[in-house]
Amino acid sequence: MAKEIDLEAILAAVGAERSQEAPAASEFGQRLSAALEEAVGFLRKEGLVEVEDAKAAALMTEVTTAGLDARSPKQLMNRVVHTLIESDLVEEVYGTDEMLFGALRGFLDPA
C-alpha cells in the first residue's frame, strides 16, 4: 500500500512554505497562451471543435502546457493537435488532423 505524502508536513519540517501563487509564465509562455487562445477560439467558431464554455479555460491550460512541453515547433503543433483530439474537455472534434494543423499554423507559424 502506497503511503500518502504530506507535503505540508515536509515543507514545515524544512522551514519552507508552500507558495499559493502560480509561477510567472515566461514571455514565450504568455505569447503561446495568447496565440492558442485565439486559435482555439477560431476552431470553435469555425465548428472544427466543440468545447463547452465552462471547460474552455481548462482546455487552454491543457493545450498551452502541451505546447510548452514541446521541443520543436513541429512537435508543438503535433502536441497541440493531439491534445485537442484526445482531451476529455473537448466534446467533439469535427475537423480532420490536416484541418486542425492548417488552422493552427495560421496562429502559430512565425513566418
C-alpha positions as CSV (number, residue, x, y, z in Angstrom):
1,M,0.0,0.0,0.0
2,A,1.5,3.4,-1.0
3,K,1.8,6.0,1.7
4,E,0.3,9.4,1.1
5,I,2.9,12.1,1.2
6,D,2.1,15.0,3.5
7,L,3.7,17.9,1.5
8,E,2.7,20.5,4.1
9,A,4.5,18.5,6.9
10,I,7.6,18.1,4.8
11,L,7.7,21.8,4.0
12,A,7.2,22.7,7.6
13,A,10.0,20.3,8.7
14,V,12.5,22.1,6.4
15,G,11.2,25.6,7.3
16,A,9.6,26.3,3.9
17,E,6.1,27.4,3.0
18,R,4.0,26.4,0.1
19,S,3.5,29.1,-2.4
20,Q,-0.1,29.7,-3.3
21,E,0.8,31.7,-6.4
22,A,1.4,30.1,-9.8
23,P,4.9,30.7,-11.1
24,A,5.1,33.6,-13.5
25,A,4.9,32.5,-17.1
26,S,7.8,33.3,-19.4
27,E,7.3,35.7,-22.2
28,F,7.2,32.8,-24.7
29,G,4.6,31.1,-22.5
30,Q,2.5,34.2,-22.4
31,R,2.7,34.6,-26.1
32,L,2.0,31.0,-26.8
33,S,-1.1,31.1,-24.5
34,A,-2.4,34.2,-26.2
35,A,-1.9,32.6,-29.7
36,L,-3.5,29.3,-28.6
37,E,-6.5,31.2,-27.1
38,E,-7.1,32.9,-30.4
39,A,-6.5,29.7,-32.3
40,V,-8.9,27.6,-30.2
41,G,-11.5,30.3,-30.3
42,F,-11.2,30.2,-34.1
43,L,-11.5,26.4,-34.2
44,R,-14.7,26.7,-32.0
45,K,-16.2,29.5,-34.2
46,E,-15.5,27.6,-37.4
47,G,-17.1,24.4,-35.9
48,L,-13.9,22.3,-36.1
49,V,-14.0,21.5,-32.3
50,E,-16.9,21.7,-29.8
51,V,-16.0,22.8,-26.3
52,E,-18.4,23.9,-23.6
53,D,-17.8,27.4,-22.4
54,A,-17.3,26.2,-18.9
55,K,-14.4,24.0,-20.0
56,A,-12.7,26.5,-22.3
57,A,-10.3,27.9,-19.7
58,A,-9.2,24.4,-18.6
59,L,-8.7,23.4,-22.2
60,M,-6.5,26.5,-22.7
61,T,-4.3,25.4,-19.8
62,E,-4.1,21.9,-21.2
63,V,-3.1,22.9,-24.7
64,T,-0.7,25.6,-23.5
65,T,1.0,23.1,-21.2
66,A,1.2,20.6,-24.1
67,G,2.8,23.3,-26.3
68,L,5.3,24.3,-23.7
69,D,6.4,20.7,-23.3
70,A,7.4,20.6,-27.0
71,R,11.0,20.6,-28.0
72,S,10.5,22.0,-31.5
73,P,7.9,23.9,-33.5
74,K,6.8,20.8,-35.3
75,Q,6.4,18.9,-32.1
76,L,4.5,21.9,-30.6
77,M,1.9,21.6,-33.4
78,N,1.7,17.8,-33.0
79,R,1.2,18.1,-29.3
80,V,-1.5,20.8,-29.5
81,V,-3.4,18.9,-32.2
82,H,-3.1,15.6,-30.3
83,T,-4.3,17.3,-27.1
84,L,-7.3,18.8,-28.8
85,I,-8.2,15.3,-30.3
86,E,-7.6,13.4,-27.1
87,S,-8.8,15.8,-24.4
88,D,-11.8,15.0,-22.2
89,L,-12.5,18.7,-22.2
90,V,-13.4,18.7,-25.9
91,E,-16.9,17.4,-26.6
92,E,-16.3,16.6,-30.3
93,V,-13.7,17.2,-33.0
94,Y,-15.2,17.7,-36.4
95,G,-12.1,18.8,-38.3
96,T,-9.5,16.4,-39.7
97,D,-5.9,16.5,-38.5
98,E,-5.0,18.4,-41.6
99,M,-7.7,21.0,-41.0
100,L,-6.6,21.5,-37.4
101,F,-2.9,21.8,-38.4
102,G,-3.8,24.2,-41.1
103,A,-5.9,26.4,-38.8
104,L,-3.3,26.3,-36.0
105,R,-0.5,27.1,-38.5
106,G,-2.1,30.5,-39.2
107,F,-1.8,31.4,-35.5
108,L,1.4,29.7,-34.5
109,D,3.6,29.9,-37.6
110,P,6.1,32.8,-37.2
111,A,6.6,33.1,-40.9
